Amino acid sequence: MANLKYKNIGQKMVPELETLEEALGHLETVFPEAISVKRKDHQNVIKLKNNISTPPKPKIERLKNVITQLKLQKEFVDVAAHELKAPLTIIKLSLENFKTGVLGPLSEKQKKVIERMEWNVIRLTRLTEDILSLARLENGRAKIRCLQQETAKFLKNVISHFEDWAERQHIRLELKIPKKLPLLCIDVDLMEQVLSNLMSNALRYAKTKIIVTVTANAHEMLISVHDDGEGIQEEHLPNLFQKFSALKESSQNAKHQSTGLGLAICKKIIEDIHGGKIWAESLKKMGAKFSFSLPLQCLCEK
């Protein structure tokens, strides 16, 4: 703290203004309560910190209330998502019985209604699964198991799961991987979730092709998924990895609807668990490119 010099002003001891301001700079973030102090000549008005020995109780209580509310909110979302799984499964099975004719023949109009119901049940099921997945990651309940993996083998295996989908949509998948790549230290299940999410998004928007590129240096590996779709509007990029941002952005087009949690989950897995970085780039009409970097050093062991 600054070396304070005091001088008498009436019955009060008040430091020089410039040295007091320096001292208060050290206290600003710790003791927010203040009282006003005036010099006897009513000129320089300064602030002197109050309750120096203990932080103000009202603000501590408000902070405690906020923390309690956040905990209750997380618990509610977690429990609600769990409770939704069973009835959704029953509804889905019942709809399948209608579709297959087990419960009797359906008219064309009835079939269309059943299809719409089934589509929304599938979407709600995905949302429930994403909420649970994000809750586990945020609450620290996800089981993390990091192992050394052959990068090329891992990537090819994940991308192969999307070949049929791409073929049906006449989308060409290109994988650009160097012959020699260092091993990756990753949680296989979580990293597969990241790549699957990025590939699913790319397939929803791509017109003719998707390019997956991998590069590496001495410290990190960079993996990119680039589609040739319409691209993402620039104003959406800063908020793209926040919860439900994709849902808001895509609500105008039912074909492209998602839960809006996938990219938030990706960010949590890449940055908080693996110590990497994830971002998006886009030029309108030239597609979107999602990239993430991973340190070669194993940082995700718990």
Backbone torsions as a table, in degrees:
resi	resn	phi	psi	omega
1	MET	NA	154.7	-176.8
2	ALA	-65.4	154.3	176.2
3	ASN	-80.6	104.7	-172.1
4	LEU	-87.1	134.8	174.8
5	LYS	-109.9	128.5	-175.4
6	TYR	-108.2	153.1	170.1
7	LYS	-143.5	151.3	-175.8
8	ASN	-72.3	130.3	170.3
9	ILE	-132.8	100.5	-173.9
10	GLY	63.0	-127.5	-179.1
11	GLN	-94.6	1.6	-173.6
12	LYS	-109.2	151.6	173.4
13	MET	-103.2	112.3	-176.6
14	VAL	-121.7	128.4	179.3
15	PRO	-69.3	163.1	173.2
16	GLU	-62.1	144.4	-173.6
17	LEU	-57.4	-46.1	-174.4
18	GLU	-66.9	-38.4	179.8
19	THR	-74.3	-31.5	177.8
20	LEU	-66.5	-42.2	179.0
21	GLU	-60.2	-38.5	178.4
22	GLU	-64.6	-42.3	179.8
23	ALA	-65.9	-41.4	-179.1
24	LEU	-65.8	-25.1	176.8
25	GLY	-60.3	-32.2	178.7
26	HIS	-76.9	-23.1	-175.4
27	LEU	-100.2	-9.7	-169.7
28	GLU	-53.8	-45.0	-175.0
29	THR	-86.4	-7.5	-175.4
30	VAL	-102.7	-40.3	-176.2
31	PHE	-125.3	87.8	-174.6
32	PRO	-73.6	-19.0	-179.5
33	GLU	-71.3	145.5	-178.3
34	ALA	-146.4	156.8	170.9
35	ILE	-124.3	149.9	-179.8
36	SER	-86.6	139.6	179.2
37	VAL	-131.4	130.3	178.6
38	LYS	-114.0	147.0	171.1
39	ARG	-73.2	161.3	-175.9
40	LYS	-63.2	-29.3	180.0
41	ASP	-85.4	6.5	176.7
42	HIS	62.6	22.9	-177.3
43	GLN	-93.4	-76.2	-173.6
44	ASN	-83.7	110.5	177.2
45	VAL	-91.2	127.6	-178.2
46	ILE	-129.0	171.3	178.2
47	LYS	-118.6	134.5	179.1
48	LEU	-118.4	131.7	-175.4
49	LYS	-67.6	139.9	-178.7
50	ASN	-108.5	158.8	178.9
51	ASN	54.4	51.3	-176.2
52	ILE	-64.0	-34.9	-174.3
53	SER	-73.2	-33.3	-179.6
54	THR	-135.9	143.7	176.2
55	PRO	-63.6	152.7	-177.4
56	PRO	-62.4	129.4	-175.8
57	LYS	-64.1	-41.3	-179.9
58	PRO	-57.2	-40.0	-179.0
59	LYS	-71.7	-34.4	176.0
60	ILE	-63.7	-42.6	179.8
61	GLU	-64.1	-40.8	178.7
62	ARG	-63.4	-40.4	178.7
63	LEU	-64.0	-41.7	177.8
64	LYS	-61.8	-41.1	179.5
65	ASN	-63.5	-40.6	178.8
66	VAL	-62.4	-45.3	179.7
67	ILE	-61.6	-42.7	178.8
68	THR	-61.4	-44.4	179.8
69	GLN	-62.6	-40.4	179.0
70	LEU	-64.0	-41.2	178.4
71	LYS	-63.2	-44.1	179.3
72	LEU	-63.4	-39.0	179.4
73	GLN	-62.8	-45.5	179.5
74	LYS	-63.0	-42.8	-180.0
75	GLU	-63.2	-41.0	-179.7
76	PHE	-63.2	-47.3	-179.3
77	VAL	-60.5	-43.5	-179.5
78	ASP	-61.7	-49.8	-178.7
79	VAL	-65.0	-43.7	-178.9
80	ALA	-60.7	-42.3	179.6
81	ALA	-63.6	-41.5	177.8
82	HIS	-62.3	-44.2	-177.0
83	GLU	-68.2	-24.6	179.9
84	LEU	-75.1	-25.9	-172.8
85	LYS	-60.9	-45.8	-176.5
86	ALA	-64.2	-52.0	179.4
87	PRO	-63.5	-33.2	177.9
88	LEU	-64.3	-39.6	178.1
89	THR	-63.2	-42.0	179.5
90	ILE	-64.5	-44.1	178.8
91	ILE	-61.5	-43.5	-179.5
92	LYS	-61.3	-44.5	179.3
93	LEU	-64.6	-39.0	178.7
94	SER	-64.5	-41.1	178.5
95	LEU	-64.7	-37.3	177.2
96	GLU	-64.1	-37.0	177.1
97	ASN	-64.1	-38.9	176.0
98	PHE	-64.2	-46.2	-176.4
99	LYS	-62.7	-39.5	-176.4
100	THR	-82.3	-3.2	177.2
101	GLY	84.4	7.9	179.7
102	VAL	-60.1	-34.5	-177.8
103	LEU	-98.4	15.3	178.6
104	GLY	112.4	162.7	-178.5
105	PRO	-68.8	151.1	179.0
106	LEU	-118.5	147.7	172.6
107	SER	-76.7	166.6	179.1
108	GLU	-61.0	-38.5	179.2
109	LYS	-64.7	-41.0	178.7
110	GLN	-66.5	-37.8	178.4
111	LYS	-61.5	-41.1	179.7
112	LYS	-65.2	-39.2	177.9
113	VAL	-64.1	-43.5	178.9
114	ILE	-62.0	-41.1	179.3
115	GLU	-62.1	-42.4	178.5
116	ARG	-64.6	-41.5	178.0
117	MET	-62.5	-44.2	-179.1
118	GLU	-63.2	-41.3	179.5
119	TRP	-60.2	-43.1	-178.8
120	ASN	-72.1	-32.9	175.7
121	VAL	-65.3	-42.5	178.1
122	ILE	-61.5	-43.5	-179.6
123	ARG	-65.3	-41.8	178.7
124	LEU	-67.0	-34.9	176.5
125	THR	-64.2	-43.3	177.5
126	ARG	-62.4	-41.7	178.9
127	LEU	-62.2	-43.6	178.5
128	THR	-60.8	-45.4	179.6
129	GLU	-63.6	-39.5	179.0
130	ASP	-67.4	-39.8	178.0
131	ILE	-61.6	-44.6	179.0
132	LEU	-64.6	-41.7	180.0
133	SER	-62.5	-46.3	179.9
134	LEU	-66.4	-38.4	178.9
135	ALA	-62.2	-42.2	178.7
136	ARG	-62.5	-41.1	-179.7
137	LEU	-67.8	-42.6	-177.6
138	GLU	-71.9	-34.1	-177.7
139	ASN	-88.2	-0.8	178.9
140	GLY	74.2	20.5	-178.7
141	ARG	-96.4	-5.1	178.8
142	ALA	-70.8	136.0	178.5
143	LYS	-83.4	115.5	-177.1
144	ILE	-101.0	127.1	178.6
145	ARG	-138.4	100.7	-176.8
146	CYS	-95.1	133.2	179.1
147	LEU	-136.9	155.2	175.1
148	GLN	-70.8	131.0	-177.9
149	GLN	-128.8	145.9	171.1
150	GLU	-73.3	116.7	-171.4
151	THR	-58.5	-52.7	-176.3
152	ALA	-60.0	-44.5	-178.6
153	LYS	-62.8	-43.6	-179.8
154	PHE	-62.7	-48.3	-178.1
155	LEU	-63.6	-45.2	-179.6
156	LYS	-61.7	-38.0	179.7
157	ASN	-64.0	-45.5	-179.4
158	VAL	-65.9	-46.3	-176.4
159	ILE	-66.9	-28.9	179.3
160	SER	-61.8	-25.5	179.3
161	HIS	-67.4	-16.4	-176.5
162	PHE	-105.8	3.7	-176.7
163	GLU	-64.8	-42.5	179.8
164	ASP	-65.0	-44.0	178.1
165	TRP	-59.1	-46.9	-179.8
166	ALA	-62.7	-41.1	-179.0
167	GLU	-63.9	-40.7	179.0
168	ARG	-62.9	-32.0	-179.2
169	GLN	-95.4	5.1	-179.0
170	HIS	59.0	40.7	177.5
171	ILE	-104.6	131.2	179.1
172	ARG	-90.5	129.7	176.7
173	LEU	-100.1	126.0	177.7
174	GLU	-119.0	131.2	-180.0
175	LEU	-119.4	112.8	-178.7
176	LYS	-105.9	99.2	-177.0
177	ILE	-126.4	127.5	175.8
178	PRO	-61.4	155.8	-179.2
179	LYS	-65.3	-36.8	-179.6
180	LYS	-114.2	121.4	178.0
181	LEU	-135.0	144.7	176.1
182	PRO	-70.1	163.5	176.5
183	LEU	-71.7	151.4	175.6
184	LEU	-106.2	137.0	174.6
185	CYS	-100.4	102.9	-173.0
186	ILE	-141.5	160.5	165.1
187	ASP	-85.2	112.7	-171.3
188	VAL	-59.1	-46.8	-177.2
189	ASP	-63.1	-44.5	-179.1
190	LEU	-68.3	-40.7	-179.6
191	MET	-69.3	-33.1	174.8
192	GLU	-64.7	-35.5	176.9
193	GLN	-63.1	-40.4	178.2
194	VAL	-63.3	-53.2	-178.1
195	LEU	-62.7	-39.3	179.3
196	SER	-63.4	-39.7	178.5
197	ASN	-64.5	-45.4	-179.5
198	LEU	-66.2	-38.9	178.6
199	MET	-68.0	-41.0	178.6
200	SER	-61.7	-44.5	177.6
201	ASN	-61.0	-44.8	-178.9
202	ALA	-61.9	-41.0	-179.7
203	LEU	-68.8	-27.2	177.5
204	ARG	-69.2	-30.4	-172.0
205	TYR	-111.8	-17.5	-175.9
206	ALA	-64.1	148.5	176.4
207	LYS	-97.3	-49.5	-176.2
208	THR	-132.2	-24.7	-174.9
209	LYS	-155.3	158.9	173.0
210	ILE	-133.4	130.4	-179.4
211	ILE	-114.8	123.3	175.2
212	VAL	-105.9	120.0	-175.3
213	THR	-118.7	139.9	179.0
214	VAL	-129.1	130.1	173.3
215	THR	-135.5	161.0	-179.2
216	ALA	-150.5	150.0	170.5
217	ASN	-126.1	-162.2	-175.0
218	ALA	-71.1	-18.2	-172.7
219	HIS	-115.4	-29.4	-174.0
220	GLU	-150.7	165.9	176.7
221	MET	-118.1	141.1	-179.4
222	LEU	-117.7	125.5	179.5
223	ILE	-122.4	130.4	-177.8
224	SER	-128.3	143.1	174.0
225	VAL	-122.0	115.2	-172.0
226	HIS	-121.8	120.7	176.1
227	ASP	-105.9	166.3	-179.5
228	ASP	-110.0	36.9	179.7
229	GLY	-81.1	-156.1	-176.2
230	GLU	-74.0	-18.3	-177.1
231	GLY	87.6	177.5	-177.4
232	ILE	-115.7	135.9	178.2
233	GLN	-62.6	139.6	-172.5
234	GLU	-56.8	-36.5	-177.2
235	GLU	-68.7	-17.1	179.2
236	HIS	-84.6	-20.9	-172.6
237	LEU	-58.9	-45.2	-176.7
238	PRO	-62.2	-27.4	-175.9
239	ASN	-105.5	8.8	-171.0
240	LEU	-62.9	-29.9	-176.1
241	PHE	-98.1	11.4	175.1
242	GLN	-87.5	158.6	-178.4
243	LYS	-60.1	133.2	174.2
244	PHE	67.4	9.9	178.9
245	SER	-66.0	-40.6	179.9
246	ALA	-65.3	-35.6	-179.7
247	LEU	-62.8	-43.5	179.4
248	LYS	-66.0	-41.9	-175.6
249	GLU	-67.9	-35.7	-171.8
250	SER	-99.9	5.5	-173.0
251	SER	-64.8	-19.7	-179.7
252	GLN	-76.0	-17.2	-176.3
253	ASN	-127.8	105.3	-175.6
254	ALA	-60.7	-30.9	-178.8
255	LYS	-61.1	-32.4	-173.7
256	HIS	-102.5	11.4	-176.7
257	GLN	-66.9	142.1	174.9
258	SER	-137.2	177.9	-179.5
259	THR	-74.1	-19.9	-177.6
260	GLY	80.6	5.7	-179.9
261	LEU	-110.2	-15.0	-174.3
262	GLY	-56.6	-47.1	-178.1
263	LEU	-71.8	-31.7	175.3
264	ALA	-64.6	-38.7	176.7
265	ILE	-65.8	-42.9	178.2
266	CYS	-57.8	-44.9	-179.3
267	LYS	-61.9	-42.1	179.6
268	LYS	-62.1	-44.5	-177.4
269	ILE	-68.0	-46.3	-176.0
270	ILE	-70.8	-50.3	-170.3
271	GLU	-87.3	-46.5	-175.0
272	ASP	-80.7	-34.0	-175.9
273	ILE	-96.2	-42.5	-175.8
274	HIS	-100.4	-3.5	176.9
275	GLY	70.5	25.4	-179.6
276	GLY	-103.3	-155.0	-178.7
277	LYS	-147.4	139.7	178.1
278	ILE	-130.8	142.0	-178.2
279	TRP	-155.4	170.4	179.8
280	ALA	-130.5	146.7	175.4
281	GLU	-131.2	147.9	179.7
282	SER	-158.9	139.8	169.5
283	LEU	-120.7	126.9	-175.3
284	LYS	-55.1	136.2	-179.0
285	LYS	71.1	2.0	-179.8
286	MET	-120.0	11.9	175.3
287	GLY	90.9	175.6	179.1
288	ALA	-118.4	145.2	179.9
289	LYS	-127.8	116.4	176.9
290	PHE	-104.9	127.1	-176.7
291	SER	-129.1	150.3	171.6
292	PHE	-145.3	145.9	178.0
293	SER	-110.8	146.4	178.6
294	LEU	-130.7	130.5	176.5
295	PRO	-67.3	142.6	178.2
296	LEU	-72.8	-26.8	175.2
297	GLN	-72.0	138.4	-176.8
298	CYS	-75.3	110.4	-177.1
299	LEU	-112.1	-5.8	-170.3
300	CYS	-101.6	6.3	179.0
301	GLU	-70.2	140.6	179.1
302	LYS	-124.5	NA	NA
